[in-house]
Amino acid sequence: MSSICDSIHKKIALCGMVLLACVSVFAGVNQASAKDVGEININPTPQEMEKGDKGFPLTPRVGIVVGEETDEHAVNELEAVLKDSDVKKINRFQPGEKVNTPVTIWVGGPSENEASANVLENMDVNGPEALKEEGYVLATGKNKIVLAGKDQTGTYYAVKSFKQLIQEKKGRNWIPQVQIRDWPEMPIRGSIEGFYGPPWTHEDRLKQIEFYGENKLNTYIYAPKDDPYHREDWREPYPEEELAKLKELIDKANENHVKFTFSVSPGETICYSGDKDFELLTAKMEKMWDLGVTSYAIFLDDISQTLNCEADIEKFGDDEEPVAAAHAYLLNRFNEEFIQTHEGAERLITVPTEYSGNGTTFYRERFAELLNQDTVVMWTGSKVVPEQVTAEGAEEAHNVFKHDLLLWDNYPVNDFDRNSLFLGPLVNRDKHLTEHGVNGVTANPMNEAEASKIPLFTIADYTWNPFNYDPKDSWNRSIESFGGDAVEALTAFAENSYSSPINDQESLTLKPLIDAFWQAYVSGENVDEKAADLIDEFTYLQDVPNILNEKMENEKFLSEIDPYLEKLKVYGEAGEVAVKYVMATKNEETEQANQYREELIRLFNQSEEIPQKMGTGVIKPFLIKSALELAPLELTLDPSIDQFWDAYKANDVNNEAEMLIEQFVELKQIPENIRQKVDNQAFLNSMEDYLNNLDVYGEAGEVAVKYVMAKKQDEETVSDYRDQLYQLMMEAYQMPQKVGDQVIKPFLIDSMWSDLNVVDYRMLDGVNQPRGGGELIQYTPEYGERTGTNQWGYEVTVVDGKVVKAGGSNSIIPENGYVLSIHANDWLRDNATIGKTIRIEDNVVLVTNPQ
């Protein structure tokens, strides 16, 4: 199915290229040539756009032809756009009236404005009738402009695209010659204010809704976790002051063609079968109906899987899955007694308690079986914050839930890491999700409303047109749109807040410069040049805060990022000094090196006092490695390890073994040398994890070489070395991994288990016992039929040494195998995938690739 769709989309794109070359639809049009027509950037990226080589100026007087059914918000928006483009007089005409304006715009498709059909026909342009809902046609030519939607929302979106189409020119703004046929791939596109921590302010929400309208996002779900009337005190009615604010939000949403979905999260305390609680729930929803809400959600996420009242225990206690039965009962009752009795109400949306993961569970199976088929089920993907959402995963989840899915995408939310900003683009979301049961995406933004707009721009682009979505290109356009005159400085700032749980790319300009510097440092080639390049970038980062504060007018955004700017400035100063320290040390300029080291320590300590993170995994490690005079092990140690194994296979390994042992000994000595040279305890405390890694990994590497050599030579010391290596490896995996895990850890695994093809290892925390926080437990048939675990973990089922099932909780324990269950940790999810083999030796779980 996917390959067929790809082929269709490629053919459409090819046809578009041919049409661009021919520009047949514009043949014979007598228009001024636009030799300097600028690039046309419309967000979201249109599905189809043909651009001619001509155009016309937007004259001081413009006519608009408006039908009785033409969307009034679209007309209001168009008039505002024209006035912003210095149009002095706007004449309004009805369909059928004779127009006499130099430039005329027909607003609304044939369903709104009967006159647009004839104009499109005369322009040899197909109308919007065959497009998906919310689609539109935008055509310009012969001083005529048609903004024709499939429906009223489509017309509104046509106006938004027209706004981006206008090009500023000296004298009069310019209308390029184009034909756009556009429609959204996903029916539901928007955000869910569903994060923990400080909710957005009322002003934040109003600006967000305007932003959604600008970028063709059509959904806003109101679900702030820290709104007491939404969750904790859901039974309490909203005070009049809060109702007035909600009314303003609802009206603003309607103006911007954004569906305002009102949600309640009653699951912590509600009596699911209780009439009194149901009356309170419907009374709250009825109040919202009176304010203009037509879309509703009842959320049951992040609650315990228990029943809250005796009535529920009596009603659902004998069900095979009592909690799932209670949840479905409440939702079905609300659907029947509220949604179905309010004409115009949208389909009910819910979030089940087990909302993450693709696989089946007993709760999910029963919930899917009982839930009314009209209800839309929200799901977060393979995990709460999934690195990727695949078509295969969506299909698996859809087959489990058996209902239309709405992806609650926990990006760019940062409530779990309040000292980080996630400003990079949306990545790793399959373009075929709608073909596998997913009706759309609602992104959970950051607590920082303005900063959230940078990634939300890309989410709008993806959800509208996933087949042509390019994350980096979309992000560049987002930065340009958001940054204005400060685009260069904003790029530098946002590049150093680019990574996130879904994207490990970071510091897009700085990291390659750091890598090039270390390469030159190790090789001795062009090191002065690379050092100068890196210093230049660190120097520019020092200037970024001042540039942004001078050139950006978005005061709210500047206040949100203020501590991050402070951190970036200090990092810029520290980075410059770090390069100079490394170079002075390399050139044996002892006195200067000592001065630079003291300054580096001072700046590093200053940066540590600012909790906000910048350049995660790039800047701080560079400062520490510079202070340690430790070039990346990938450049120094890794080649020696490869040489060792090559020599080992060739049976001529003694020299390589001695050289490798010497390198591990040098690594092991770095912590002691640093502790002797540096008397700044705050700095040493910050480096402790790195120093401990070098202590343990250095010693483990030395022992590993000796163990391999003792095995090869059949020495009596083999057993002793193996025991030492085992103890050091168990110590190493429990440490925070700062240095050595990418190079030394694989070497240790290959040394210890050379014949098993081991992927990773971890100690068991227990067998056949309740699972505690962060623990990995093995459950065998002796424990019982099922593991009895809650939803806050991950499990794999192992039969005959092979992983046969992954995901879920409270799993059935197979008679000929066992279940591994881990709490709040991705180790099993990342390593023990279906088909991998599992061995348990000396209380250590070994994940291996099948031989």
KARATA-V169006 format. One record per helix or strand. SS is the DSSP state (hx for helix, st for strand). FROM is the first residue (numbers start at 0). TO is the last residue. If there is no record, write none. Layout:
# KARATA-V169006
[[SS;FROM;TO] [SS;FROM;TO]]
This chain:
# KARATA-V169006
[[hx;1;21] [hx;23;25] [st;31;32] [st;47;56] [st;60;65] [hx;71;83] [st;88;92] [st;102;106] [hx;114;121] [st;135;140] [st;143;148] [hx;151;164] [st;166;166] [st;173;181] [st;187;192] [hx;201;213] [st;218;221] [hx;239;254] [st;258;263] [hx;274;290] [st;294;298] [hx;309;315] [hx;321;336] [hx;338;340] [st;348;350] [hx;361;369] [st;375;378] [st;388;388] [hx;390;400] [st;404;408] [st;428;428] [hx;432;435] [st;437;442] [hx;448;463] [hx;465;467] [hx;470;494] [st;499;499] [st;502;502] [hx;509;522] [hx;526;550] [hx;554;585] [hx;589;607] [hx;618;627] [hx;632;648] [hx;653;676] [hx;680;685] [hx;687;711] [hx;717;732] [hx;743;751] [st;757;762] [st;765;766] [st;775;779] [hx;780;782] [st;785;785] [st;792;798] [st;801;805] [st;811;811] [st;816;822] [hx;826;830] [st;836;840] [st;843;847]]
